[in-house]
Every structure is written in structure tokens, then in C-alpha cells.
Amino acid sequence: MIILGIETSCDDTCVALYDTKFGLIANKKYNQPIHQVFGGVLPNLSSIYHLNKLIPIINKLFLLLNIKKKYIKAIAYTAGPGLYNSLFIGAYIAYSISYTLNIPIIGVNHLEGHIFSPMLNKKKPKFPFISLLISGGNTQIIDVKNIGNYKILGYSIDDSIGETYDKIAKMLNLDYPGGKKLSNLAKVGNNKKLIFPKSFLYETNLKFSFSGIKTYIFNILKNKKNNSQYKANLAKSFEEYIINILSIKSFHALKKYGRVNLLVSGGVSANKNLRNKLKKQLKKYINKLKIYFPNKKLCTDNAAMIAYLGALRINSGEKVYKNIKIFPKWPLEKLKYPLYNN
Ligand code: KG4
């Protein structure tokens, strides 16, 4: 069965095809570069771009792969959380296609999509696992017993980790979104040159907070004349600080819940330094630990994870309807299937 996935929760217009027998067939994304000019996402512009781009991307995909529309057996779209207008355009186009082709439609939670994105790897992780979700909109640690069985163990009480990366990057005059650029700058930095607070070392709770480090860096930059090497040192110190926090929180979650599988996903999980250090630090302390990351292309927003989750749910026997709903605010705790009874 081939499922068409559509993801339009923020500023990426994404389309994918997932085959329950052969796996991921196609994964396309159109980034909306216009937002760079404003240093952040402009919601109304984002929805206009989705409106203009989504159908041409879908058509191009079918043409390119020479796949007939009649082979598509279901559609999975992102129903939330996300920007209202952006979600609406994706849902509406998904609905129109499902109506025309007379196929079922299924609304998927974007966060759940991220959590499951490492499942698209050749080597599939096993349940139960701890999910460390580190994206542009979210920072959460979740105990996952099975699909639909989630216990939120911790989350950020202020900015998300991706947002923090982007804001620090902006302070260093790097373009939006600055996560990757900051990380590249950190490669030539030295973290021994700056002293960062280490109070997190003594915390065993699983909540995150990044506003303190943001203010700390803002003040350092305000009071110092900073040359490019200084900025690189600061980027490096920041990145090491973040990695240590993630490593310590993951350690406590894994230990507390007796888990040996850790799935790290979301845009920030694309960070190579973070991947290597998390593996190195955690494997020292947890026997039999297995860490999984998504394919680099599936770390940031994508429709492959949406199509995959749609497939999982349809295969698990969930009843699907010809109906749509969107939930701009849709925390994992409130996730209840079937969606249409919510
Ligand atoms: O998962 P995503 O697309 O956002 C949401 O779904 O909310 O992630 C985007 C975030 C941005 O904040 C971006 O700066 C960050 O991921 N990011 C990175 C890297 N690549 C993307 N942060 C650190 N290092 C990277 N290599």
C-alpha cells in the first residue's frame, strides 16, 4: 500500500510517498527562503507559499516517479501542532485529493512524526524507548512504550533548543535558521577559553530551561569587544553546554525508566558533534545502550515521517474516515486516536 504524506505545519512544504512493503519511495521538500529576510517565520507568508507550492510539488513527484495516482491508497497529513493557516492549507489539499481519489485520509501529530522518524532507518529501533525530541518548536523527553502510549517526562519551560540555537546564532550575526551555521562556527572554536555556568550538573529533574544561558550569552556579547575567534569560542562553549545538558537529562531518563533504547530526533539531532558526543558520553554509563538518530534528511520537518506514521496507524487497524481536522495546539499528552472522536 502506498501512502501520500503531506507536511505543512510551519515553513517547509513537504511531500513523501511511503510504501508499506518497500519503505520510503520519495521525500521532497521546498524550503521557503523568504523568511530569512525577516529573521524568523512569517505565518501568513508561509501559508501562501504552501498554497502555491504544494500541488506543483505533488504533481512533479508523480511525474518524476511515473506513479499513477490510482496507486495511492491513503493520505496522511499533519493535523497539528503548527501554524493555523499552514496546517489548514495542507489539510485542505489533502482532503481535496482524498475526495477526488476516493481514498481514506488520516491526520498525524507532527511531534509523533518526529519521535518515529528513526523508525525509517534500515535498522529499526525496538519498543520501549526514551525519545529525546529536539526540534525548532519543541524540547521534550518522552517514555514511549508503544505507538500511542507516551509519558512526557520533561520539556522546556521556556525556549525550545532549536529556538535557542537560532537566537544565539542571531546574536552572532548568523542568518536564520542559525543552528547549523552556529555549529559550523563552533568547529573552529575553543571551549576552554570561556567559563559557562554548570548548575545543570546537579539537577536530576527532566525539565529544560534555556532562557538563562541566552541571557548569559547576551550579556557577555554586550560587554565585550568580540572578534571572530571570540565568537567561535562562544559558539563552541554553547554547543558543548547544550550537549552536556542533553546527555545528563537522557541519562537520568534512561536510568529512571530502565530503558536501553534512546531515539533522538528533530532538527537539532542533525548536529554531528551532538550525535558523536551523546553516543560517547552515554555509552560510558549505560550498558547495552542503543542510540538511534533519523537519516540526516529526516531530522528537520519532512513528510516521510507523516506518511510512515499514517501507514503504521492504518496497518494497526485504525478506522479512517473521509474527514479533516486541524489542531494548532496539540500536545502529545492530548493525543487520542481515532482523531475524529477528539
Ligand atoms: O525539526 P525542525 O524542522 O523544527 C520543528 O519541527 O519545530 O528543526 C529546525 C531547527 C532550527 O531551529 C534549526 O536551527 C535547527 O533545527 N538545526 C540545527 C542543526 N540543523 C538544524 N541545530 C543545531 N545543529 C544543526 N546541525
Boltz pocket constraint, residues with backbone or C-beta under 6 A from the ligand:
constraints:
  - pocket:
      binder: B
      contacts: [[A, 134], [A, 135], [A, 136], [A, 137], [A, 138], [A, 161], [A, 162], [A, 163], [A, 165], [A, 166], [A, 177], [A, 178], [A, 179], [A, 180], [A, 183], [A, 266], [A, 267], [A, 268], [A, 269], [A, 270], [A, 271], [A, 272], [A, 299], [A, 300], [A, 301]]
      max_distance: 6.0
